[in-house]
Amino acid sequence: MKWVTRRNLHIDRTACPWLIRAYIDPQAEFAFVPAGTDPATLDGHSFDMRGAEYSHEGPKCTFEVMLERHRLDGDPALVEMGRIIRDADVPPRRTTRPEAAGLDALIRGIQLTTPDDHEKLRLTGPLYDALYAYCRAKVAATPPSHGTPRPRLRFSRRVAAHLDEDE
């Protein structure tokens, strides 16, 4: 199936194709159009553009909307990934996920150095594979919140713990 979005890809417009190919449509083909294009005139599924079939809804970014509509929101790692992507794509006043700034910096760098949108997808695919692996480990390591949070380690103990970790 053909999927269409605005050209000059950024965060949501590189993350969604990763999600589409990985979980929704492995044979997906992508086309990129000018920002003002009317989605009603396009052949294929439109995403992350005004009036698109898939776009931001309330506080949710397009990636999160796709997760919900395709019933992929049962995967906690994909949900956490969506939160990071949302914070990087349209940062709130105070971003709650520190990973968002790094993702934004990487995708902006690719956006600045890679004019071809198909090439951007090729380059960002492995980044999203890595982010998903990171999110799987993150949600697996997060203990359920019950009552009083455990005390944080002092900086010197965190450094010592880090130096004792296997590489």
C-alpha positions as CSV (number, residue, x, y, z in Angstrom):
1,M,0.0,0.0,0.0
2,K,1.1,3.6,-0.6
3,W,1.6,5.9,2.4
4,V,1.9,9.7,1.9
5,T,3.2,12.4,4.1
6,R,4.8,15.9,3.9
7,R,8.3,16.0,2.6
8,N,11.4,17.1,4.6
9,L,10.8,14.4,7.2
10,H,11.3,15.0,10.9
11,I,10.6,12.9,14.0
12,D,7.0,11.8,13.6
13,R,7.4,11.4,9.8
14,T,10.4,9.1,10.2
15,A,9.0,7.2,13.2
16,C,5.7,6.4,11.6
17,P,7.2,4.7,8.5
18,W,9.3,2.6,10.9
19,L,6.1,1.6,12.8
20,I,4.2,1.0,9.5
21,R,6.9,-1.3,8.0
22,A,7.5,-3.1,11.3
23,Y,3.9,-3.7,12.4
24,I,1.2,-2.5,10.0
25,D,2.3,-2.9,6.3
26,P,5.7,-4.6,5.7
27,Q,5.4,-3.9,1.9
28,A,4.6,-0.2,2.4
29,E,5.7,2.4,-0.2
30,F,6.2,6.0,0.8
31,A,5.6,9.2,-1.1
32,F,6.4,12.7,0.0
33,V,4.4,15.8,-1.0
34,P,4.5,19.6,-0.3
35,A,3.1,20.7,3.0
36,G,0.0,22.3,1.6
37,T,-1.2,19.3,-0.3
38,D,-4.8,18.3,0.3
39,P,-4.9,14.7,1.6
40,A,-8.2,14.2,-0.2
41,T,-6.4,14.4,-3.5
42,L,-3.9,11.7,-2.6
43,D,-3.9,8.0,-3.5
44,G,-3.0,6.0,-0.4
45,H,-3.0,6.5,3.4
46,S,-2.0,9.9,4.5
47,F,-0.2,10.7,7.8
48,D,1.2,13.5,9.8
49,M,-0.3,16.3,7.7
50,R,-3.3,18.6,8.1
51,G,-6.5,16.6,7.3
52,A,-4.6,13.3,7.1
53,E,-6.1,9.9,7.9
54,Y,-3.5,9.7,10.7
55,S,-2.4,12.8,12.4
56,H,-2.1,14.4,15.8
57,E,-5.1,14.0,18.0
58,G,-5.2,16.1,21.2
59,P,-1.9,15.6,23.0
60,K,-1.1,12.4,21.0
61,C,1.4,12.5,18.1
62,T,0.7,10.6,14.9
63,F,2.9,7.6,16.0
64,E,0.7,7.3,19.1
65,V,-2.5,7.6,17.1
66,M,-1.3,4.8,14.8
67,L,-0.5,2.6,17.9
68,E,-4.0,3.1,19.1
69,R,-5.9,2.6,15.9
70,H,-3.9,-0.6,15.0
71,R,-4.2,-2.0,18.5
72,L,-0.5,-1.9,19.1
73,D,-0.9,0.0,22.4
74,G,-0.7,-3.3,24.3
75,D,3.0,-3.3,23.8
76,P,4.5,-1.2,26.7
77,A,7.7,-0.6,24.8
78,L,5.9,0.8,21.8
79,V,3.8,3.0,24.2
80,E,7.0,4.3,25.9
81,M,8.6,4.9,22.5
82,G,5.5,6.9,21.5
83,R,5.8,9.1,24.5
84,I,9.5,9.8,23.7
85,I,8.6,10.5,20.1
86,R,5.8,12.9,21.2
87,D,8.1,14.7,23.5
88,A,10.7,15.0,20.8
89,D,8.3,15.9,18.0
90,V,6.2,18.6,19.8
91,P,8.0,19.3,23.1
92,P,5.8,20.3,26.0
93,R,6.9,23.2,28.1
94,R,8.8,20.7,30.2
95,T,9.8,17.5,28.6
96,T,9.5,14.6,31.0
97,R,11.6,12.1,29.0
98,P,15.3,12.9,28.8
99,E,15.6,10.7,25.7
100,A,13.5,13.1,23.7
101,A,16.2,15.8,23.4
102,G,18.7,13.2,22.0
103,L,16.2,11.8,19.5
104,D,15.4,15.4,18.3
105,A,19.1,16.2,17.9
106,L,19.8,13.0,15.9
107,I,16.8,13.4,13.6
108,R,17.5,17.2,13.1
109,G,21.1,16.2,12.2
110,I,19.9,13.7,9.6
111,Q,17.3,16.3,8.3
112,L,20.1,18.8,7.8
113,T,22.6,16.5,6.1
114,T,20.3,14.3,4.1
115,P,18.1,16.0,1.5
116,D,16.4,12.8,0.1
117,D,13.5,11.6,2.2
118,H,13.8,8.0,1.2
119,E,17.4,8.1,2.4
120,K,16.2,9.6,5.7
121,L,14.0,6.6,6.2
122,R,16.9,4.3,5.4
123,L,19.1,6.0,7.9
124,T,16.5,6.4,10.7
125,G,15.2,2.8,10.6
126,P,18.1,1.5,12.7
127,L,17.8,4.4,15.1
128,Y,14.1,3.4,15.8
129,D,15.1,-0.3,16.0
130,A,17.6,0.8,18.7
131,L,15.1,3.0,20.5
132,Y,12.6,0.2,20.5
133,A,15.2,-2.2,22.1
134,Y,16.0,0.5,24.6
135,C,12.3,1.0,25.5
136,R,11.8,-2.8,25.9
137,A,14.7,-2.8,28.4
138,K,13.4,0.3,30.1
139,V,9.9,-1.0,30.7
140,A,11.2,-4.4,31.8
141,A,13.4,-2.7,34.4
142,T,10.8,-0.3,35.7
143,P,9.3,-1.7,38.9
144,P,5.6,-1.2,39.5
145,S,5.0,1.9,41.6
146,H,3.7,0.9,45.1
147,G,3.8,3.5,47.8
148,T,7.0,5.1,48.9
149,P,9.6,5.4,46.1
150,R,13.0,3.8,46.9
151,P,15.7,6.3,47.8
152,R,18.0,7.5,45.0
153,L,21.7,6.6,45.1
154,R,24.1,9.4,45.8
155,F,26.2,10.6,42.8
156,S,29.3,8.9,44.1
157,R,27.5,5.6,44.5
158,R,25.9,5.9,41.0
159,V,29.4,6.4,39.5
160,A,30.7,3.4,41.4
161,A,27.8,1.3,40.3
162,H,28.3,2.5,36.7
163,L,32.0,1.6,36.8
164,D,31.2,-1.9,38.1
165,E,28.7,-2.6,35.2
166,D,29.7,-5.0,32.4
167,E,30.3,-3.2,29.2
